[in-house]
Amino acid sequence: MFLSTNAYEKSEECIKTCPTKSIRLINGVPFSCLTCGICYQNCPNHAIFKNSYGGYVVDRAKCNGCGMCMYNCPTNNITIDDGIVYGICSRCGVCAEQYPEYRVDGFEFEKEKQIQLIKSFNILNPPLDDVPHKTESEVKVVSRTYFGTDTEKCILCGRCEEYCPMGAIHVKVDRDEGICRECRLCADVCPNESMNKHQMVNTSSCTLCLNCMKACPHNAISVDDFRIVINKLNQDATGKIVSCLNCGLCADLCENESLKRDGDKLRYDPTIDTENITHDLAIGHCPIHTLREDDEMFIYDEYSEEEFPALTGFCVSCGKCVQVCDEAGARQVMTHTWDGKVTEDCISCGICVEMCQEDAITLYRGNISVNMDKCILCENCAVHCPVDAIPKSTMYKNEIKDGFNFIEQKLCMHCGVCYGICSYDAIEKVDGNYVVNEENCTYCGACKNACPARAFLFERNFKDSIEGI
C-alpha cells in the first residue's frame, strides 16, 4: 500500500491522480487501499488478480458487478459506479511518483524503519572494533558455481563442445563450413601422431587412414594427390559460446524427480523416466536452451512396451571441458553472484517477473525487488531483459521478435498510466483515447503490466539471438 507523509498539505491532487480511485480522504488525510487481497480471495468470478507490482487489478471483462469485493473490503474502500469497480490499488505508484513529498511506498517505508531500528541498537552497544567477528552486509547476495568460459581467452575452437559427454556446450562461430576451427580432434584420433597440435601433417608417417577426415566436425580436411589437406584460414574467430549454467531450474521443474540436485551438482537417473511423463516444462524453461531430449538414448519400459527418451544437455560437473581446453585455458570453474540490483536502464516492462519460475521477483516502477531466498540465479530474467538491466554470466540472449498490442477502448479507464510508463513513445492520445503506435512499439509489455484496467490485448514472441545453436 501507499502512505501519506507528515508533509501532507491538504492537497487532493494525489486523489485526483489515482487511476483506480483507491485514495480517499479520512479526517483530511489521504488514505488508500491496503492491498490486503481480501477482495481477490472473495471474488466469485475470479475477476480480480494480483499483478506483477504486487497490487490487485479488476478484469472488467469478467467482473459482473456482484459487489462481493465491496462487501468484504475491511476498510470500505471499494465502490461500484455504473458497474465499474473502483478503490482497489494496483500499486502502479503514480501517486508516489508525482507527489513523492506526500506519498510513499508503504513496503519500502516499513523496510527503512526496520533498518533504522536495527542500526539504533548499535548506539547502545559498546564498540567491538577489537573483537573478531563476522560482519554481514545488509544486502543479501546469492551465488552459483558452474563451469564457464573466459571469453577473452576463448578461441571458439569448439573442442569443449565436442568432448562434452552431455552436449551441454554450444559453440557458434561466424565462419563458413569447411574452414578449420583448430579443435585438434584430428590430432587426437591420429593413430601414429602424424598430425600435430598445429594441424600440420607429417607426410612421411601419415598412413592415409582418414581417421582425421572422419573425426573433423567442420569438414575442413580433404585428400589431394594422396596427401591430407587442411583448409585453414588465419583470422580471429568471432561468435558465441553457451553452456549449461548449473542453476538447477530443470531439476526444480522436473515432474518425476529423475533429475535432481546433489549438493551443487546435477544428477540424472534415466530409469525413473519409464513413467509416461514428459520433460516439456523443464526443457521449455531452460534459460539457455541446452536441455533437450536425447536423440541417441531411450529407456524401454517392459510393462508398457514403450520407449521413453532420456534427457541430455545439462552439466554433470565432470570437468572434461576444462581438461581438453589445454591450449587456451578458457574453460574454468566460475562463480556468478547477484545482489538483486538492476541498472537505471530498467523500463518496468515486467518480463523478468513473467519469466521467473521461482516467483522471486516483484515489479516496481523503474525497479524490481528480488527475494534472494528464492532466487537460484537461473538468469531467465537476464536473458530476456530487453534493455540488459540485469547482469548475466552467459552469452545467450532472447530478443523480442514481434508481437501484437492493442488497447480495448471498452475496458480502458483513460487514466494515462500506460502513456506515462512507455519508454518508446508507442502510446499516443488520439481524440481522447489512448492507442498503440505499432511502429514504435517494442512489445516490452510495460504498458500491459501497468494498466489497472487490464485493457490491453497483448502478445509477444521471442527469438534466439544465437540462432542455429
Secondary structure, 3 states (H helix, E strand, C coil): CEEECCCCCCCCHHHHHCCCCCEEEECCEEEECCCCCHHHHHCCCCCEEECCCCCEEECCCCCCCCCHHHHHCCCCCCEEECCEEECCCCCCCHHHHHCCCCEEEHHHHHHHHHHHHHHHHHHHCCCCCCCCCCCCCCCCCEEEEEEEECCCCCCCCCHHHHHCCCCCEEEEECCCCCCCCCCCHHHHHCCCCCECCCCCECCCCCCCCCHHHHHCCCCCEEECCCCEEECCCCCCCCEEEEECCCCCHHHHHCCCCCEEEECCEEEECHHHHHCCCCCHHHHHCCCCCCCEEEEEEEEEECCCCEEEEEEECCCCCCCHHHHHCCCCCCEEEEEEEECCCCCCCCCCCCHHHHHCCCCCEEEECCEEEECCCCCCCCCHHHHHCCCCCCCCCCCCCEEEEEEEEEECCCCCCCCCHHHHHCCCCCEEEECCEEEECCCCCCCCCHHHHHCCCCCEEEEEEEEECCCCC
